[in-house]
Structures are given as C-alpha cells and as structure tokens.
Amino acid sequence: MPPTPKHAADSYSHTFMDQRKVLVIGGGDVGSAIAHRLFRHGVRVLLSERASSPHARRGMAFTDALFEGRSQLAGVDASWQPDIPGVEACWQQRVAIPVVTLPEHLLIAGIGFDVIVEATMRRHQEPPDLRTAANLVIGLGPGYAPGRNCHLAIETQWGAHMGEVLRDRPAAQRSGGPRALGGVTRERFAISPCAGTWRTECRLGERVIAGQPVGEIAGRIVAAPIAGHLRGVARNGVQVPAGQRLLEVDPREEPQVFGLGERPWAVAAGVARALELPPLPGGEQ
C-alpha cells in the first residue's frame, strides 16, 4: 500500500545507494509515484514533464513544482530545475527530486541515463521507442511490448496483474475505461470543450455540487459534472488542448485528493522490481 507519512512535512534525505541515473518521462500521478519510490530507494532519479502541465490530479503528483518551484508528495520533495547543472546540484544535495521541462533529447545527450521509464501513459498516440537512448528502457501500459519498443514493460491495467514486470509479452490493451469511484466512472470527469487558456479559482479538495461552474475556457463555462470533492483540477492559467481532462470529482464521503494512489503505487513497485531494488525501509510493498 502507498506510504502515509505521519506529518505532511515529513521528508527523506539520504545517500544515493544506487549509482544508476534514471529518467522518468511524464510527471503525472503515475510518473510522480515512480520518481517518489525510486528516490526513496536511493536512486538518482530525474522527472521530466511538460512546461505548464495541465495535469489535473496535482495533489497526487509533483505537478505544482512547475509553477511554485517546489512541491511535496507523501513526504518527498521535488524541486524544479532550469538546466542540467541544476539537476546535478539537486542530486548532490540529496533532499529533493529534480523536475525539469527540458526536451528529453537534450537530457539524454547531456546526462547519459542508465534507465529510462516512459510514463506519459498516452491514450491515443503510438508510444516512442527509446531503446537506443539507455541500456534499459521500461514502457508503461498499453502499446508497449518488450523487444518491439522497450526492453521491459509494466502492466498498468487494473486487476491481478497490475504492476507485473513483462519480459516476453506486451502490456494489455486499454479496455473498460476508468475505474469506478463510488460507482461513478467517466461521468466524474469534465473535459475541455476547446483549446485555450483555462481559468479557475477553485481549489483541490473543494466540495462542489453538480452543475456548479468551476472555471471557463475561451468564454465557455466548465461545470462540475457531479457532486463531491475536486480530486483533480488543472492549474489556473494553463494552456490546454480540446479534450483535456480539466476536472475530476470524487463522489465518495472520504475522497482521496492528496497522496499516492493505489494504481500509481502498484506500477511504481513494478518498476522497482524491474530494477531489482531491495525492499523499502519498513517493508513497504
């Protein structure tokens, strides 16, 4: 299960026990959970994300480091760095995960990674083949097949095989849509009706009612699709494409808005197994 620090300000500081350098591409909730876990294992991990990411589940990711310079997730800090020297300095300090918005080809050429984890979790695009960029490339979820576009894959679909390391078969194809929360699946999301600048004054965790205006884009109001708490809301002022998830409402009485989600943590554990890392302190799975 994901770790739950006793205090929000708990943080980790340690010597890097594993000298491998790992690039995690994609800073959403899954990529952030992987970076979180590898950092706790003592790995020099770098998280690469899009500038001004519209990722909505900001309470379950390091996304806000892009806007505020620093963020915390389940007791681990992340720090935005403008360049490769900043990344190296952050690794030297050993108190935070460096986060960058630099192009991956510049990072790969400038740092030389031992491992690349492709965690963008694309829904409609063919995943990239990065096998020439590192000795070990791990692809997450649908579209990834060892020997075709990655060295190892990790199963990301809900079920008994979630988090499994795949060495000789592809990851399962996407099916079934999002997992239900309180019996609600796709209906809990609000999607951008067009491209433009997203504007909102609502906060993560805020309670909303169905139909309540939460923000607007290009003059078009985006309302809460159901009643509940805002589990996800894209950051005010970001540029979004049409079809982007802007809101997610958790209808449960006890919503999860912050921390490490069950699926991201299971996938992160799979990446740790793929890297043959020892158990975490305290025996966390």
HELIX and SHEET records of a PDB file:
HELIX    1   1 ASP A   29  ARG A   40  1                                  12    
HELIX    2   2 ARG A   58  MET A   60  5                                   3    
HELIX    3   3 ALA A   65  GLU A   68  1                                   4    
HELIX    4   4 ILE A   84  GLN A   93  1                                  10    
HELIX    5   5 GLU A  104  ILE A  111  1                                   8    
HELIX    6   6 ARG A  186  ARG A  188  5                                   3    
HELIX    7   7 GLU A  262  ALA A  274  1                                  13    
HELIX    8   8 PRO A  281  GLY A  283  5                                   3    
SHEET    1   A 9 ARG A  70  LEU A  73  0                                        
SHEET    2   A 9 VAL A  76  TRP A  80 -1                                        
SHEET    3   A 9 ILE A  97  VAL A 100  1                                        
SHEET    4   A 9 VAL A  43  SER A  48  1                                        
SHEET    5   A 9 ASP A  18  ILE A  25  1                                        
SHEET    6   A 9 VAL A 115  GLU A 118  1                                        
SHEET    7   A 9 LEU A 136  LEU A 140  1                                        
SHEET    8   A 9 LEU A 152  ILE A 154  1                                        
SHEET    9   A 9 VAL A 165  LEU A 166 -1                                        
SHEET    1   B 4 PHE A 189  ILE A 191  0                                        
SHEET    2   B 4 ARG A 245  ASP A 250 -1                                        
SHEET    3   B 4 GLY A 228  VAL A 233 -1                                        
SHEET    4   B 4 ARG A 207  VAL A 208 -1                                        
SHEET    1   C 4 ARG A 220  ALA A 223  0                                        
SHEET    2   C 4 PRO A 213  ILE A 217 -1                                        
SHEET    3   C 4 GLY A 196  THR A 200 -1                                        
SHEET    4   C 4 GLN A 239  VAL A 240 -1                                        
END                                                                             
